[in-house]
């Protein structure tokens, strides 16, 4: 990632976004100590915006700051993975149901475009591929036209991506699983676009139950 601040962002916002992306992409690994002085030099900022960024990430659960103000990337654990799964199991199907009921023509176009961009996730999957996967689900969330629900799901997705990557590294999906996921994405898109709320809700719930995040629970418990 570039170490040059993006003009549209303040220093605080730039440092926050840079650290957040490095954590979500796995460039800063779970449990890794964060050298504030080294990062400040690398990013070309003082330690003040860096400390502010770390406080925000601590509040979001992505880093942990101890009593001595040392920061580490938060470790993944089965309890959080289960909590994420339990909430997504309820909210994702709700978003799909609302989307089917509230779909606009622009939503339909966005969903179809996002579906075309999807590719199977594997051990070689990079963070950019995960963002494409996220874009499809975001197109469903957006079509729900419920800003609070969209905000909640976006926040959950940030944490869930770390568990998806863990699952891919520990046990990549088989070709059969990849095809199942592909068919589920198609079925979700078709049901939402057809205005079939019941089917959209049912298929999305099935999709979440078979997701990488759900399987990460088992990987962490073993």
C-alpha positions as CSV (number, residue, x, y, z in Angstrom):
1,X,0.0,0.0,0.0
2,X,1.1,3.5,-0.7
3,X,2.7,5.4,2.1
4,X,1.6,8.8,0.7
5,X,-1.4,10.4,2.3
6,X,-4.4,10.7,0.0
7,X,-5.2,14.4,-0.5
8,X,-8.9,13.9,0.2
9,X,-8.3,12.6,3.7
10,X,-7.0,14.3,6.8
11,X,-3.9,12.8,8.4
12,X,-6.1,11.2,11.1
13,X,-8.4,9.7,8.6
14,X,-5.6,8.6,6.3
15,X,-3.7,6.7,9.1
16,X,-6.9,5.1,10.3
17,X,-7.9,3.8,6.8
18,X,-4.3,2.6,6.2
19,X,-4.0,0.6,9.4
20,X,-7.6,-0.7,9.1
21,X,-6.9,-2.0,5.5
22,X,-3.6,-3.6,6.6
23,X,-5.3,-5.4,9.4
24,X,-8.3,-6.6,7.2
25,X,-5.9,-7.6,4.4
26,X,-3.8,-9.7,6.9
27,X,-0.7,-7.6,6.3
28,X,-0.7,-6.9,10.0
29,X,-1.4,-10.4,11.5
30,X,-3.4,-11.3,14.6
31,X,-1.4,-10.9,17.7
32,X,1.2,-8.8,16.0
33,X,2.7,-5.9,17.9
34,X,2.4,-2.5,16.3
35,X,5.5,-0.3,16.4
36,X,4.0,3.2,16.6
37,X,7.3,4.9,16.0
38,X,8.2,2.7,13.0
39,X,4.7,3.1,11.5
40,X,4.7,6.9,12.0
41,X,7.9,7.2,10.1
42,X,6.7,4.8,7.3
43,X,3.4,6.7,6.9
44,X,5.1,10.1,7.1
45,X,3.1,11.4,10.1
46,X,3.6,12.2,13.7
47,X,2.6,9.7,16.4
48,X,-0.5,11.9,17.3
49,X,-2.7,10.8,14.4
50,X,-1.4,7.3,14.8
51,X,-2.5,7.1,18.4
52,X,-5.9,8.5,17.4
53,X,-6.2,5.8,14.7
54,X,-5.3,3.1,17.2
55,X,-7.9,4.3,19.6
56,X,-10.6,4.1,16.9
57,X,-9.4,0.6,15.9
58,X,-9.4,-0.4,19.6
59,X,-13.0,0.7,19.9
60,X,-13.9,-1.4,16.8
61,X,-12.1,-4.4,18.3
62,X,-9.5,-4.6,15.6
63,X,-6.6,-3.8,17.9
64,X,-6.0,-4.1,21.6
65,X,-4.2,-1.4,23.6
66,X,-2.9,-2.4,27.0
67,X,-2.2,-0.3,30.1
68,X,1.2,0.6,28.9
69,X,-0.3,1.9,25.6
70,X,1.3,-0.9,23.6
71,X,-0.9,-2.0,20.7
72,X,-1.4,-5.4,19.1
73,X,-3.7,-6.6,16.4
74,X,-6.6,-8.4,18.1
75,X,-6.4,-12.2,18.0
76,X,-9.2,-14.1,16.3
77,X,-11.2,-16.4,18.6
78,X,-14.1,-18.9,18.3
79,X,-16.3,-16.8,20.6
80,X,-16.2,-13.7,18.4
81,X,-16.6,-15.9,15.3
82,X,-19.7,-17.5,16.7
83,X,-21.1,-14.1,17.7
84,X,-20.6,-12.7,14.2
85,X,-22.3,-15.8,12.7
86,X,-25.3,-15.6,15.1
87,X,-25.9,-11.9,14.2
88,X,-25.3,-12.3,10.5
89,X,-27.6,-15.4,10.4
90,X,-30.5,-13.0,11.3
91,X,-29.5,-9.7,9.6
92,X,-28.4,-10.9,6.2
93,X,-31.7,-12.8,5.5
94,X,-33.6,-9.7,6.7
95,X,-31.6,-7.5,4.3
96,X,-32.4,-9.9,1.4
97,X,-36.1,-10.0,2.3
98,X,-36.3,-6.2,2.4
99,X,-34.3,-5.9,-0.8
100,X,-36.8,-8.1,-2.6
101,X,-39.7,-5.9,-1.4
102,X,-38.0,-2.5,-2.0
103,X,-35.9,-3.1,-5.1
104,X,-35.5,-0.3,-7.6
105,X,-34.3,-0.5,-11.2
106,X,-30.9,0.9,-10.2
107,X,-30.6,-1.7,-7.4
108,X,-31.3,-4.5,-9.9
109,X,-28.6,-3.2,-12.3
110,X,-26.1,-3.0,-9.4
111,X,-26.9,-6.5,-8.1
112,X,-26.4,-8.0,-11.6
113,X,-23.2,-6.1,-12.2
114,X,-21.8,-7.3,-8.8
115,X,-22.8,-10.9,-9.5
116,X,-20.9,-10.9,-12.8
117,X,-17.7,-9.8,-11.0
118,X,-17.7,-12.6,-8.5
119,X,-15.0,-15.3,-8.6
120,X,-14.5,-18.4,-6.4
121,X,-12.5,-17.8,-3.2
122,X,-9.5,-19.9,-2.6
123,X,-6.1,-20.0,-0.8
124,X,-4.8,-17.7,-3.5
125,X,-7.5,-15.2,-2.9
126,X,-6.2,-11.7,-2.2
127,X,-7.9,-8.9,-0.3
128,X,-9.1,-7.3,-3.5
129,X,-11.1,-10.5,-4.3
130,X,-12.7,-10.4,-0.9
131,X,-13.8,-6.8,-1.7
132,X,-15.5,-8.0,-4.8
133,X,-17.3,-10.6,-2.8
134,X,-18.3,-7.9,-0.3
135,X,-19.5,-5.7,-3.2
136,X,-22.1,-8.3,-4.1
137,X,-23.5,-8.5,-0.6
138,X,-23.4,-4.8,-0.3
139,X,-25.6,-4.5,-3.4
140,X,-28.2,-6.6,-1.5
141,X,-27.8,-4.5,1.7
142,X,-28.2,-1.3,-0.3
143,X,-31.3,-2.6,-2.0
144,X,-32.9,-3.0,1.5
145,X,-33.1,0.8,1.7
146,X,-32.6,0.5,5.5
147,X,-29.6,2.7,6.5
148,X,-29.3,1.4,10.0
149,X,-29.3,-2.2,8.8
150,X,-26.8,-1.4,6.1
151,X,-24.5,0.3,8.7
152,X,-24.7,-2.7,11.1
153,X,-23.9,-5.2,8.3
154,X,-21.0,-3.1,7.0
155,X,-19.5,-3.1,10.5
156,X,-19.9,-6.9,10.9
157,X,-18.3,-7.5,7.5
158,X,-15.1,-5.8,8.5
159,X,-14.5,-8.3,11.3
160,X,-15.9,-11.2,9.4
161,X,-13.3,-10.8,6.6
162,X,-10.5,-11.7,9.0
163,X,-12.3,-15.0,9.8
164,X,-12.9,-15.7,6.1
165,X,-9.2,-15.4,5.4
166,X,-8.4,-17.7,8.4
167,X,-10.8,-20.4,7.1
168,X,-9.4,-20.1,3.5
169,X,-5.8,-20.6,4.9
170,X,-6.7,-23.5,7.2
171,X,-9.0,-25.4,4.8
172,X,-9.8,-24.0,1.3
173,X,-13.2,-24.7,-0.2
174,X,-13.4,-27.7,-2.5
175,X,-14.6,-27.3,-6.1
176,X,-17.9,-28.6,-5.0
177,X,-18.2,-26.0,-2.2
178,X,-17.2,-23.2,-4.6
179,X,-19.9,-24.3,-7.0
180,X,-22.5,-24.3,-4.2
181,X,-21.5,-20.8,-3.2
182,X,-21.7,-19.7,-6.8
183,X,-25.2,-21.1,-7.2
184,X,-26.3,-19.6,-3.9
185,X,-25.2,-16.1,-5.1
186,X,-27.1,-16.6,-8.3
187,X,-30.2,-17.8,-6.4
188,X,-30.1,-14.8,-4.0
189,X,-29.8,-12.3,-6.9
190,X,-32.6,-13.9,-8.9
191,X,-34.9,-14.0,-5.9
192,X,-34.3,-10.4,-4.9
193,X,-34.7,-9.2,-8.5
194,X,-37.9,-11.2,-8.9
195,X,-39.3,-9.7,-5.8
196,X,-39.6,-13.1,-4.1
197,X,-38.9,-12.0,-0.5
198,X,-39.5,-15.5,1.0
199,X,-37.0,-17.2,-1.2
200,X,-34.5,-14.5,-0.9
201,X,-34.6,-14.7,2.9
202,X,-34.4,-18.5,2.9
203,X,-31.5,-18.8,0.4
204,X,-29.5,-16.0,2.2
205,X,-29.9,-17.8,5.5
206,X,-28.7,-21.1,3.9
207,X,-25.8,-19.1,2.4
208,X,-24.7,-17.6,5.8
209,X,-24.9,-21.1,7.5
210,X,-22.5,-22.5,4.9
211,X,-20.2,-19.5,4.8
212,X,-16.5,-19.3,5.5
213,X,-17.2,-17.3,8.6
214,X,-19.4,-20.1,10.0
215,X,-16.7,-22.7,9.2
216,X,-14.1,-20.6,10.9
217,X,-15.7,-21.4,14.3
218,X,-14.8,-25.1,13.9
219,X,-11.3,-24.2,12.7
220,X,-10.7,-22.1,15.9
221,X,-12.2,-24.7,18.2
222,X,-10.1,-27.6,16.8
